[in-house]
């Protein structure tokens, strides 16, 4: 007999340290994917890996976690909701409607709540978009990655090159004003033209937000094994930097500007949920492997869907571990996250030595002073992680 898993009990952090002011988000992690993309190291499972996925059992377990979460937080309404994964659209419209109904029932939604779901273009349809829009979803994020067949093949993506554009148009027809497309650049074998055609396709689809990420070869992925065997070259940093500049130039010319290093939008179309992460906001992460943060404490759920469900059947939050952030930890994260945003970092956040190092970065052309704030220059965005490390060194 398999032993019953044991949850980790969360400490009762003093409410004064939780920072109740500011927006509160709910993140829901859907752990299901039809296939596993070669570059992905997210907590996802294919039907074969689960011995046959049971989305209805996951929805029932999620309902119990949200109920327990709302009881712990005590009447906290959600300003933003983000359903990610995994592949949320594999649930279908009816189940995604149930997910939002559960959040609404247990937490409640702010009057102007932003509600986002990620979607794989191949598992969407006009009826899907109509159902979730009518239920209250206000934003869709579509995974395009590329329109180049050879790039999609290298990434093990299964959608056809033209499907993301068609899906975006279907979502727009269903009433969605805010649409995002995800792109990946720097894939081995990709050309400048491949990338620019992908950016142009996103713009032609009428989206008001684009997220573009440099390909990272994560340990344990199929892509990492192919690179290690010499089947594919490792992504090159100089090439990635050049491709980033291509993306930035094309999007700026089309009226989109960066508001975070990897995100561009038209005015007013910024993702409020992600802004909450980057500005030190609080959120509850529900679902297998999801992370949460209450202003002082960070915790994460058990990863496997069956373990997750078992713990909730026993009325226990499915927590695998936690950490209480010190003042130094919070300072490090503040610098790391806020500096990536267009609004930049307030000088008052830095101590005297960090201000001296910031002055050096300004002199090197990596930062510029915008009043009492520090903002990455175009060159600084290419080296954002290094800039953060230089400020915090010591």
N, C-alpha and C positions, 0 to 999 in steps of 0.2 A: 504494500500500500504506500502511495506517495504521501510523505508527511505534509501536514498543513503548513503553508508558509507563514512566517511571522512578520508583521509590519513593524517599522521603526516608529516609535511614538515621538511626535513633535513636541518640543518644549513650548511652554506658554510664555512667549516673549512679551515684555511689557508693552501695552498699547502705545505708550508715549514714544517708543522706538520704532513703531511701524510706519510712521509717516502717513497718516490717513488722508492728508490733503493731496490733491492732484487726482488725475484719472486712474481708474481701475479697469483692468482688462481681464477677460477670460479667454484662455487658449485651450482648444480642444484638439488632441492629437489622434488622428485616425491611422491605425497601424497597418492598414491593408494596401497592398499593391498587386497588380496583376502579374508583373514581372519585376525583377530587380535590375535597375540601371547599373551599368558597370562602375560608375563613379560614385555611387550613393553609399554613405555610411549611416544614414538615418535609421531610427528604430522602426523598421517596417518588415512585413512578413507576407510572403506569397501564399496562395491557397495550399500549395504543396508543402510548404514549410510548416503550416499549421494543421496539416492533415484534413484540410477543408475548413476554410474560414467561416465563422458564424457571425456576421455583422449584427444580427438581432441581439445576440447575447452580449456583444460589445456595447450596443446602445443601452441595454438594460443595466449593465454595470456602470456605464457612464452616468446614468440617471442617479444611481446611488451615490457615486462620488460627488456629484454636484450638490446633492442634498446634504451630505456630510460637510462639504466645503462651506456652503452657505451658513450652516449652523455654527461652524467655527468662526466665521468672519462677522456674523451678526448684522444682517441687513444691508450689506454692501451691494449697490446696484452696479451693473456693468456699463461702462462708457464705451467699450469696444469689445467685440468678440471676433476671434480669428480661428477658423477651422482649418487645420493644416495636416500634413502627413509626410509620408504616405500619400494616398490618393483619395481625398474625401469624395470626389465625384463617383468613385466606385460604389459608394453607399446608395446612390440614386437620389432623386429629388425627395421622395417621401421620407426617407430616413434622415436626410439633412434637415428637413423641416422639423422632424421630431427632436433632433439635437438642439435646434434653436428654441423650440418650445420648452425644452428642459431648462435651458439657461434662463429663459424668461420666467419660468415658474419658480425656480429656486433662488435666483438672484434679482430678477427684474432688470429691465433695460432702461437706460437714460433715454429721454425723449429724442435726443439727436444721436443715438448710438450708431456707431459704424460697425457693420457686420460683414465680415469677409469670409469667403471660402476659397481655398485653392482648388484647381480642377485640372485634370488631364484632358486635353481637347478630345481625345478618342472616346472618352466615357461621358460626353455631354451631348445634348440635343436641344432643339428649341423648347421642347416640353420640360426638360430639366431646368433650363434657365427660367422659364415662366413660373414653375412651381416654387423655386427658392426665392425668386423676386417677390412673389405674392406673399410669402411667409415673412419677409422682412430683411432678407439679405440685401445689402446695398453695394457690395463690391465683390468682384471676382478676380482672382489671380490665376492666369493660365500659364502652364509650362510649355513654352515653345522651344527654348534652348537654341535652336537653329533651324533654318529652312534648307540647309545643305544636306542632301541624302547621305553623303559620306561622313559628315560630322555626326549626324544622328546615329548612323551605324556604329561609329566609334564609341559613342556614349551609350549604346544599347537602348536608345529611345525607340519606341514602337509606333509613334504617331506618324502619319504621312506629313510631308513638308507643308502642304497647304491647309491642313485641318485647323491649326491654331487661329489663322485669320478668319476662317469660316465660323469658328466657335465664337470669336470675339464679336463678329457681326450678329450672330444669333443672340448673344447676351445683350448687345445694344438694342436689338429689336424687342427684347423682353422687358426693356426699361432700365437696364443698368447704366447709370451715368459714369460710374468709376470702374475702369478696367485696367488691369496690369498684365503685362507679359514679361515672363522671366527669360533672360538670355544667358548663355554661357559662352565665354570667349577664351581663346588660348588652347583649344582642343588640338592634339596632334593631327596634322593634315589639313587644318583649317587655313584658308587664305583670307587676305584682307577683303576680297570680293565676297566670299562666303559670309563674313560678318556683316558687311554693309548691306548686303541683300536681306539679311535677317532683320537688321534694324529698320530698313525701309519697309519690310513686310509688317512689322509691328506698327509703324506709323500709318501705313495704309489701312490697317485694321481699325483705326480710329481710337486706339487706347489713349488714356491720359496719364499713364504711369508706366515706366519701364524699370525693371531691376536687372542689372547686368553683373555677373560674377565671373571672376577669373577661375578657370578650372584648377582645382586642387586635387592632387592624387593622395587620397586618404588610405592609410594603412588598413589592410584587411579587405580591400575592395577588389573586384575583378580587374579594374583598371590598373591598380597597383601591381597586381600579379603580372599583367601583360607588360608593363613598363619594366618590371624586374627581370622578366625573361628576355627582354630586348625586342619584343614584338612591336612596341611603340616607343617613340622618344618621349622623354619627360618634358612637360611644358617648360618653356623658357621664359625667364623673368622679363627680359628686354622685349620679347615678342608680346607678352601680356601687357606691358606698359604701353606699347605702341597701339595695341588693339583697344585698350581703354581710351586712349586719346581719340581714336576713330569713333568709338561709340559716343563719347562726350561731344565731339564736334558735330556729329550728325544730329544728335538729339537737341543740342542748343540751337542749331540752325532751324529746327522744326518748332521751336518755342517751348521746349522742355528744359528745365534747369535742374542741376543737382541740388538735393537738400540733405543727402547723406552720401557718403563716398560711392556707394554702389546703387544709388536710387535717384531717379530723375522723374519729375512730374510737371504737369501744367499747374499754374497757380490754383491752390485750393484742393488739389487732388492728392496731396501727401497721404501716406498710410498712417492714420492716427494711432493704430494699434502698435505698429513698430516704433513710432515716435515715443510711445510710452516706455518701451524697452530701453531706448537709447537715452532717455532723459531721466532715468532712475525711477520710473513709475512702478506700481505694484500690479501683480497679476496672479491669477490662479491657473495653473496648467493642469488640465484634466486629461486622462487617458494614459495608456502604457508608456512609460519613459518620459512623460512630460515634466517640465521644471516649473517651479513657482517661486515667487518672491514677494515678501510682505513689507519690505522696507528695512528689515533687520535680519531676516532669516531666509535662506534659500534651501529648497528641498526638491527632491526628484522622486518620481514614482518608479515602481518595479517595471521592468521592461516587457516581460512576456505577457501577452493578453490573457492566457489561462491563469497565471499567478495573480494578475491584476483582478480578474473576476473572482477568484477564490477569496481573496482578502476582503473584497467588498461584500461578498455573501456573508462574511462574519462581522459585518458592520465596522470594519477597520479601514481607515484611510490607507491606500496602497503605497505607503511611503517606503522607499528603499534606503534613504539617507538624507542628511541635512547638514548645513553649515551655518553658523551664526557669524555674520560679517562684522569684523572689527572696523573701527574708524579708518584705519589705514587701508583695509580692503575696499571700503566704500569710496575712499579718495581715489584709489587706483582705477576703479571702474568708472568713476565720474570723469576722470581725465580721458581714459581710453574711449569711452562711448561718446561723450559730448564733443570731443575734438573731431570726430568723424562727421559731425553735422554742419550744415551750412551756417547755422547760427553761431557755431564755434563755442569756445570755452571762456567763461568769465575769468579775468585775471585774478579776481579775489579768491578763486578756488586754489590757486597755487601759493606755495610758501616762498620765502625769499630766494632760496637756492633754485627752485623750479622756475621762478621768474627770470633769473639770470640765464638759465639754460634756454628759456623761451626767447630771450633777447638774441641769443646766438642763432637760434633757428630762424628768427626774423631776418637777421643779417645774412643767413645762408639762402634766403629766398624760399623757405619751406612754410613759413607762417607770415601772416601780415596782421597788424593791429587794426581792429575796427572799433574805434572808441576804446571801451574797457574790455573788449573781447579779442580773443585770438582765433583766427580763422585760417584753415589750410589754404595755401596757394594752389594753383593748378599743378605745379610740380610737387608740392607737399602731399597732394592727394595720392600721387603715385607711390609715395613713401610713407603713407600714414602710420603704419605700424612702427616704423623706425623712428618717426617723429615722437610718437607716444613714449617709446622706450627711452629716447634721449631726455625727455622732460622728467621722467620718473627715475632716471638713473641716480644712484647715490646712496 
